[in-house]
Amino acid sequence: MSVGHSHGTNTAADWIRIFISLFLLGFSIVIVMVLISTGNTKLARDVHPAAAAIIMWAGIIWMSMVEGGQCSMVGLPPIDRELYKESHPITYNICSNGHKGDNLDR
């Protein structure tokens, strides 16, 4: 692991934080999936539990994509768009339109 690109894993405290975060994430997923599979949620009571699980995961995946796009729109303005014009043309077009005027301030 290079020192310049450690991504927040320099110390034992970083590794403990990562482990605890992953444990809590896994625990939460197990709890929610058990509640859905046993019909102990409103959605699982209204539709089949398998459909409820699919709807939940589709929503989580969709929200993560929307959040990632929002982070990109907020994080890319200081970067010169010409640097990624050739390699990422879709991102270039989206940022060219999204960064015009006060679009990010609305």
VMD Tcl script that draws the C-alpha trace (Angstrom):
set ca {
  {0.00 0.00 0.00}
  {1.49 3.31 -1.01}
  {1.61 6.07 1.56}
  {0.15 8.68 -0.83}
  {-3.00 6.68 -1.61}
  {-4.00 5.03 1.65}
  {-7.67 6.16 1.53}
  {-8.06 6.54 5.29}
  {-6.48 3.27 6.42}
  {-3.32 4.60 8.04}
  {-3.91 3.61 11.63}
  {-5.38 0.79 13.69}
  {-8.23 3.15 14.60}
  {-9.09 3.45 10.89}
  {-9.27 -0.34 10.55}
  {-11.39 -0.61 13.71}
  {-13.75 2.06 12.34}
  {-14.03 0.22 9.02}
  {-14.67 -3.12 10.75}
  {-17.35 -1.66 13.02}
  {-19.01 0.09 10.07}
  {-19.07 -3.10 7.99}
  {-20.35 -5.12 10.95}
  {-23.18 -2.65 11.58}
  {-24.05 -2.58 7.87}
  {-24.18 -6.37 7.72}
  {-26.20 -6.55 10.94}
  {-28.71 -4.01 9.61}
  {-29.08 -5.88 6.32}
  {-29.70 -9.17 8.14}
  {-32.27 -7.61 10.47}
  {-34.19 -5.89 7.68}
  {-34.15 -8.96 5.43}
  {-35.38 -11.18 8.31}
  {-38.19 -8.72 9.07}
  {-39.18 -8.64 5.39}
  {-39.01 -12.43 4.97}
  {-41.21 -13.02 8.02}
  {-43.75 -10.42 6.91}
  {-43.08 -8.05 9.80}
  {-43.01 -4.92 7.67}
  {-45.96 -3.10 6.14}
  {-44.66 -3.61 2.60}
  {-44.06 -7.35 3.19}
  {-47.61 -7.69 4.54}
  {-49.09 -5.86 1.53}
  {-47.12 -7.75 -1.14}
  {-45.19 -11.01 -1.22}
  {-42.03 -10.81 0.95}
  {-39.83 -11.61 -2.07}
  {-41.35 -8.66 -3.94}
  {-40.77 -6.47 -0.87}
  {-37.10 -7.48 -0.78}
  {-36.69 -6.77 -4.50}
  {-38.40 -3.38 -4.12}
  {-36.16 -2.52 -1.15}
  {-32.94 -3.45 -2.97}
  {-34.04 -1.67 -6.16}
  {-34.69 1.46 -4.09}
  {-31.33 1.24 -2.34}
  {-29.45 0.73 -5.61}
  {-31.34 3.59 -7.26}
  {-30.66 5.94 -4.32}
  {-26.96 5.05 -4.34}
  {-26.74 5.92 -8.05}
  {-28.57 9.21 -7.53}
  {-26.33 10.08 -4.56}
  {-23.21 9.18 -6.56}
  {-24.35 11.42 -9.39}
  {-25.03 14.26 -6.98}
  {-21.57 13.89 -5.42}
  {-20.03 13.99 -8.88}
  {-21.95 17.11 -9.85}
  {-20.83 18.86 -6.69}
  {-17.25 17.56 -6.77}
  {-16.37 18.08 -10.44}
  {-16.80 21.88 -10.90}
  {-13.23 22.73 -9.82}
  {-11.80 20.15 -12.29}
  {-11.06 21.34 -15.81}
  {-13.66 19.58 -18.00}
  {-11.19 19.31 -20.87}
  {-9.24 16.75 -18.81}
  {-12.05 14.18 -19.16}
  {-13.68 15.33 -22.41}
  {-12.18 12.46 -24.46}
  {-12.16 9.70 -21.82}
  {-15.61 10.37 -20.31}
  {-17.80 12.08 -22.95}
  {-21.11 11.43 -21.17}
  {-19.78 12.97 -17.94}
  {-18.42 15.89 -19.96}
  {-21.85 16.55 -21.56}
  {-23.72 16.23 -18.26}
  {-21.30 18.53 -16.44}
  {-21.27 21.04 -19.29}
  {-25.04 21.44 -18.91}
  {-25.23 21.01 -15.15}
  {-22.51 23.50 -14.32}
  {-23.94 26.35 -16.43}
  {-25.12 29.35 -14.47}
  {-26.52 28.68 -11.00}
  {-27.80 25.13 -11.62}
  {-25.94 23.74 -8.61}
  {-27.19 26.51 -6.33}
  {-30.88 25.78 -6.87}
}
mol new
graphics top color blue
foreach p $ca { graphics top sphere $p radius 0.5 }
foreach p [lrange $ca 0 end-1] q [lrange $ca 1 end] { graphics top cylinder $p $q radius 0.2 }
display resetview
